[in-house]
Structures are given as structure tokens and as C-alpha cells.
Amino acid sequence: MIGRAVLFLLVVSLCACATIDTEVVTTGYPQTVQCPLRPVAPGTDGCVVTTGVGSNTIIAGTVLAEDATFLNGAVLIGADGRIVDVGCEAGAHAAAVDATVFECGGSVVSPGLINPHDHIWYNHRPPADLGVERYPHRHHWRLGLEGYSQPDYERAATEEQVAWSEMRHALAGTTAIAGMGGVSGFVRNLEDGRLQGGDLARPAAFTTVFPLGDAAGTMRQSGCDYPDLVNPSAYAEAGSFQAHVAEGVDQSAANEISCVTGRQEGGVDVTGKPAAFVHFVAASADDAVFMRDNGVSVIWSPRSNIALYGHTANVSLLDRLGVNIALSTDWLPSGSMNLLRELQCAAEYSDNYLDGYFSSYDLWQMVTINAARSFALQDELGSLAAGRAADIAVFRNDLGADPFQAVVRAKGPDVLLVLRSGRPLAGKADLLSALAGTGAICETLPAELSCGDGTAVCMSDPGGSRLSSILAANVDAYALMSCAAAPAGEPSCRPSWPEAFDGVPEIGVDDDGDGMLNDSDNCPTVFNPIRPMDQGRQPDWDRDGTGDACDDYPLE
């Protein structure tokens, strides 16, 4: 993923025949293929449906496929919930005969979004009021240690409240989540074999919040004398491993890394199978190299990190070194209500603090194929390709030539259709009704809960909660959708640390807002403040005068 400010170029076909001539252009984006015009124009709501008598489905539009973007392309979905074909000729496939067809014109057909980390049982109430206080380590706010205050957050009391939170994610185009819990019938839950769906071959992930057994607040600046280091035998049968690591900005947060990677005496190496570390804020360039060399992903939650710790993971460093980065919401008390809001936070952070490092394509990958890779599920989820599960989200595109921007900048009403394994999950009620034969139970939300937009949600488990009981249990819950403006009480994505920096750039003086004047800043246009763990110096592992955050060769 090399995301710079690059132009989105179109490769236009020179013939409208059975074989489409294409040309590969290296721009930092996948190649774009112009398919012949389709026979039916899109409807006023982004799609028009022709109901077929067969059991297969075609979704046509701007298709964000695995290796190319197809303008006027299509995705053919089989009755088994798997993708049969993708591209210009999907509609001509033998399996397309008598299919139900969604003609979505310029709308964007994307893989369903994957949220690789959340705490779904804490997402029904509004965000906490965090004020200006920032914390060195997660235990400081969790337990109120060393004089720090504890934010208010509340665990859900019922499964209906959890279902409400899963509905919120589905309405934003999310089809899979690692939510530390969940309910049956909505999005996939990738850490629970009962809830991730029987159509995935790989076993569910093993996830842990406390891989060092430190829930009571144990912090160590050195050594691995923690209460209970996770034993690899505990997740021997899991498909992948995920843990909170280095959540904070002090030395005790940094020390955790070497204790879960076996690089410090008394530690344990958890990276023997596909692994991902959540947050990873207190990491060095050397830690990043270890992650790359051992195929360990980083789950990035910029809004929550900034709200709690004033900093976030050094993602430009991680990306330059080739570490797989996926984007997650973390949880509602300090994070984003859904992945669309987290994408906008990540885009804002990249534009304002990383000198525009990540493109819209880079960010889109973080919630699709990169997120799938973090669970070693890239052969089953996260891309539109033959054989993959038909987890799909269709977004209205009013933003012009860059279709990835349509996802990154989307709001709730822009989500037209969401499918999980080819079955309806959420979207516009009139579109979902065309898939009534799938057996899913779709019900329209009250207008005041769905931006007045005729939006419906679908439950694939007939034995699960019905919409009426979910609504009754959530009369005072946090909003389901973000309609136009930022949601009420949403934490800021502007980094800050009391008496050190306020995250407000001052052009010509402190261009990146990190509290370091330009003439003494080792990355003057890339935000890299001094963390409490950094011993008074901006991170520069190789001491060459260029900070790790902007150094193409940070260890040389």
C-alpha cells in the first residue's frame, strides 16, 4: 500500500465487444476498465431492479474488484452466496440467465466493509465526555490509576441493545466485525465460530484484551513479570490471533511489545500463526520491522487513540515499512459510531497531519482486503472475486471520478444495499424487497431513525430478535445513523496533549501542529510529537536527523 497524492486515471476500452481491451497504468490505484454501456439506466435512488425468475443475482455499477475497477461492470452472485464472476462479462455468464438484476449505474459496488476490532457490548450509549485529559496508558483511564479520572461507559444489559449496535454497523455497509461478542442474524462476528457464518472455511479468530493477564492494572517499564502471559495452546485451534498491545504512550505500554513477541526474557511469542495487534501506539521503528518480517497486522483506531492518548499509531512509518494496516472503530465511548465515521477521521488525520500520505484507495483497503488479511481471511472476504463470499455494499457516488472516495466520504443515506453471503442485510427498502425470496426478514426503520430515507434492516436468523423488540429496548440509545453533520458528542480527531501540543497547525511556524517548531522538527510536515516514552526526543531510530514518521529508511 503506497498511498500518495496520485491522479485517478481511467483506462478506456476502445471496443464494446466480447473481449475488453485494457491497459495497466501504475498510479497507486488499480487499473480502471471501461465496460460497454449497460442496457438499463440507473433509477433515481441509485439503482433500478429487474426481478428475475432465477435464484442468482447481478449487481451492476462501478465495481471495485480485486485487481481492477470496472466502470459499468457487474458482480454475479450464485444462489450459494458466493461470487460467480466479476467484470465486464459477468452479465453474459451462463449463470446470469433469469437472474435478478440491480442496475446501479455510477454507484459504487464494494466489498462489504470489515471492522476488525470493536467492543460491541459498550456501543449503545453516547460517547464519554473526555474533556482535555489524556492518558499515558490504558490502565490509567480504565482503573483511575495515579490520580487520573475514569470516563463513564456502560455495558449493555440485553442482547437487544447489542443488536442495535450491530444494526448501526450494518447500516454503514459493514458485513463483518470482530466485536468481542455479538448476536445472531446480523453481521459476521469473526471471533465467534457460532456467529461468523458457516460459509467460511477458516476457523474463527482468538481475541484477547489482556494478553499479559494485566486486567488488574499491572504495568512494567521493563521485564515480563506480568500476572499471566497468554499461552499459545489457548488458541492453537483458532484461525488467527488478535490482542491489545501497546495501548498508550508511556514506557510501560512500549514494554508490552517485546513481551508478546518473545524478544524479551520471560516473554512469549504470540506470532506463530496469523496475528494482529490492536492499537500499537507505543511502537518503535524496530518494532515495526518485526511486525513486517513476521506478517503481523496493526489494527488502527485513530479517533479512539487520539481521544484517550492524544496520539495514535505511527501509521506512515508502519506503511512505509510494509506492515498491513486495518482500520477499526474500537468502541463508541471514545471511538466512531461506524466505519464510515472512522474512515472520515482517518482521512482527516492523513490530510491534516500526515501531509496527505494515504489516498482514498489506501483507506478503502484498510476496511476491506487489509482487514480480511488481519484474520488471514483474504481468500474468503474483503474483495470482489470469483469464489469469495458475496459480502457486498453499494454506495451512492456523488463525488466524481474517484470511486474510492465515495466510500471514504459516505454518510448513512449513501448506503444503498448491503448483502452478506448474497442475502440482504440492510439498505433501501425498495431494493431489499427484490430479494424477498432469500428468506431474510426485512423491516423498514422509522423515518426518524434512518434520516427519513426508507431504510430497512434484515435479520437472517428467524429465531432472533425482531425489529419491534430491538426498538423497544433502545428508546434512549445512541443514534443508528449519521445523516449529514457529525454525530452528537463524537470525539475529535485533532490530537493534543496538555501543555505540549494542541494539534493546531501554524503555517510557517509549526506546519504539522505537533508542538515542534519547523526549524527544529525532524519531520516538519508530518505529525510526530514527543511521546512520554521518547525520553524528550522525537522518534529517530537511526539518528540520521530525519524522524521515523517521514524517513523512507528509518533503520539505515
Buried (B, 14 or more C-beta within 10 A) or exposed (E): BEBEEEEBBEBEBEEEEEEBEBEEEEBBBBBBBBBBEBEBEBBEBBBBBEEBEEBBBBBBBBBBBBEBBBBBBBBBBBBEBBBBBBBBBBBEBEBBEEBBBBBBBBBBBBBBBBBBBBBBBBBBBBBBEBEEEBBBBBBBBBEEBEEBEEBEBEEBEBBBBBBBBBBBBBBBBBBBBBBBBBBBBBBBBBBBBEBBBEBBEBBBBBBBBBBBEBEEBBBBEEEBEBEEBBEBEEBEEBBBBBBBBBBBBBBBBBBBBBBBBBBBEEBBEBBEBBBBBBBBBBBBBBBBBBBBEEBBBBBBBBBBBBBBBBBBBBBBBBBBBEBBBBBBBBBBBBBBBBBBBBBBBBBBBBEBBBBBBBBBBBBBBBBBBBBBBBBBBBBBBBBBBBEBBBBBBBBBBEBEEBBBBBBBBBBBBBBBBBBBBBBBBBBBBBBBBBBEEBEBBBBBBEEEBBBEBBBBBBBBEEEBBBBEBBBEBBEEBBBBBBEEEEBEEBBBBBBBBEEBBBBEBEEEEBBBBBBBEBEEBBBBBBBBBBBBBBEEEBBBBEEEEBBBBBBEEBBE
